[in-house]
Amino acid sequence: MSETKTAPESGTSRHFVSQLIADDVAAARNGGAVVTRFPPEPNGYLHIGHAKAITIDFGMAKEFGGRCHLRMDDTNPAKESDEYVESIKTDVRWLGYDWGDNFYYSANLFEQMYAMAEELCRRGHAYVCELTQEQWKEYRGIPTLPGRASPFRDRTPEENLALLRRMRAGEFADGTLCLRAKIDMASPNIHFRDPVLYRIMRVAHYHTHDRWCIYPMYDFAHPIEDALEGITHSLCTLEFEVHRPLYDWVIDRMDEMGLLVVREGHKIRPIQREFARLSLTYTIMSKRLLLQLVQEKRVAGWDDPRMPTICGLRRRGYTPEAIREFCERIGVSKYNSETDVALLEYCLRDHLNKIAVRRMAVLDPVKVVIDNYPEGQEETFEAQNNPEDPNAGTHPVPFSRELYIERDDFMEVPAKKFFRLAPGQEVRLRYACLLTCTQVEKDDTGRITVIHGTYDPHSRGGHAPDGRKVKGTIHWVSVRHAQPVPVRLYDRLFTVPAPLADESKSFLDFLNPNALQTITGYVEPALAAAAPGERFQFERIGYFCADTRDSVPGAPVFNRTVTLRDSWSKVAAQ
């Protein structure tokens, strides 16, 4: 199913996950407690797709007066690191969520997981298998036909226990033996056909170091972690729906062994529920592919503002409020669909419009000389900090005889309904005065280099003294006071809505060559003091943020966060 959401929706209603939890609470399941968890694998930086999961996991806990744990599901040491752990903590906090004292590593439960593996061997629920990975896949078969039993499936509990202990002791080479659950080789669910529980892998773990040479599989470790933490609702995305029978199988075995948590007289049995993951146009959500972009230096790191990572969005100038609002608007569904990135940008504009301070900047300058303004004279005008906020106040903007304006705010031969500056045409200089173009200067190529004009001395603040109508208003920066600053014009990372849809091509073929352009902009003096991370609306241009990595007070580097309107809708229609 493919369904694109393109317009913001107003209002919210209880979604199906919320209703399921409400039903469980009403039925006093698990004593009516609600404990959720956000369990990322620390093998990369979180992205916008994780933000949806975070808002659901923490949001459900808050809605029902429970708590949400933050857990590192670190069962694959080949790809995990402390760097990723710290980045995950930072991102979750920045989004506005707090796990309190409930932070966990899966690795801290490896001993309990191994003890359970031994008990499964004793009870005849698991066996050590010597099939190679290729043979194992062959024996497992296809969903429409039963698989074949491993020739090692009927080993005695004593043999399996002895071999498992030798695996742990490091007596066997990587990949030679594995521990498998003994379930049902004829199950139509291929994940239920004697799945692997443990594999041999001599890789140092970032948290447990060289203590282990065998590691549990995610499908075995995850329900154990949930059960031992007392999780009541294990919320995950739809791709784990086919794994739910194995999840329940592990929980059943733990129940038989008396390993489930008892809280206030109630045995806590986790239940898994699935929801659709976020799919966003012009974006990829695979950590593996995002890592490829980083490793191949196609971007400048995980926090490159072109990346859909939370740290990249933060550096670009996104706000946590906008991301949370976006996640609220897209809702929670049982069906996979595609969301238009324009909705995310809408939520961002809507929030920045309320909070961003207004300043004037010119990114493609052409000089204007006001011939009837006294040479050497300068004055200041009061400019609004934010018209959306009545308490935001004003700030002074210097004005002089020579100004910069945007080149596309002038047309020598104006098109119909072009209300900006043109020969003989009057415009309002924002906050300052009324200006009429009288003539232009050009270079040898015919490019306009200077625009000459005259101003109305009686139009201070841009008000016509005789009440005449002036339709056009443009922004400006005084040449004498303009501060040159680097400005990075970021755009969407890919040129097509679905960069992974065409299997005959690589997603790299659709990288947008214009996703980053660096120019020199000219800004009013107040912007020179911008602090790293501070957000602004450059009037009539877009929203910008002082880069948190490369800016220093007095020498900002500005990143374009988002344009004032969605210009891609027109591009896509061409």
Sequence and secondary structure as in RCSB ss.txt:
>XXXX:A:sequence
MSETKTAPESGTSRHFVSQLIADDVAAARNGGAVVTRFPPEPNGYLHIGHAKAITIDFGMAKEFGGRCHLRMDDT
NPAKESDEYVESIKTDVRWLGYDWGDNFYYSANLFEQMYAMAEELCRRGHAYVCELTQEQWKEYRGIPTLPGRAS
PFRDRTPEENLALLRRMRAGEFADGTLCLRAKIDMASPNIHFRDPVLYRIMRVAHYHTHDRWCIYPMYDFAHPIE
DALEGITHSLCTLEFEVHRPLYDWVIDRMDEMGLLVVREGHKIRPIQREFARLSLTYTIMSKRLLLQLVQEKRVA
GWDDPRMPTICGLRRRGYTPEAIREFCERIGVSKYNSETDVALLEYCLRDHLNKIAVRRMAVLDPVKVVIDNYPE
GQEETFEAQNNPEDPNAGTHPVPFSRELYIERDDFMEVPAKKFFRLAPGQEVRLRYACLLTCTQVEKDDTGRITV
IHGTYDPHSRGGHAPDGRKVKGTIHWVSVRHAQPVPVRLYDRLFTVPAPLADESKSFLDFLNPNALQTITGYVEP
ALAAAAPGERFQFERIGYFCADTRDSVPGAPVFNRTVTLRDSWSKVAAQ
>XXXX:A:secstr
   EE S        HHHHHHHHHHHTTGGGG  EEEE   SSS  BHHHHHHHHHHHHHHHHTT EEEEEE   
 GGG  HHHHHHHHHHHHHTT   TT EEEGGGGHHHHHHHHHHHHHTTSEEEE   HHHHHHHH  TTS     
TTTT  HHHHHHHHHHHHHT S TTS EEEE   TT SSGGGSS EEEEE    BTTTBTS SEEE HHHHHHHH
HHHHT SEEEEEGGGGGGHHHHHHHHHHHHHTT S EETTEE   EEEEE    BTT    HHHHHHHHHTTSSS
STT TTS BHHHHHHHT  HHHHHHHHHHH   SS  EE HHHHHHHHHHHHHHH EEE EESSEEEEEETTS T
T EEEEEEES TT TTS EEEEEEESEEEEEGGGB SS  TT  SB BT EEEETTTEEEEEEEEEE TTS EEE
EEEEE TT GGG  TT      EE  EETTT EEEEEEEE  SBSSS TTS TTS GGGGB TTSEEEEEEEE G
GGGG  TT EEEETTTEEEEE TTT BTTB  EEEEEESS  HHHHHH 
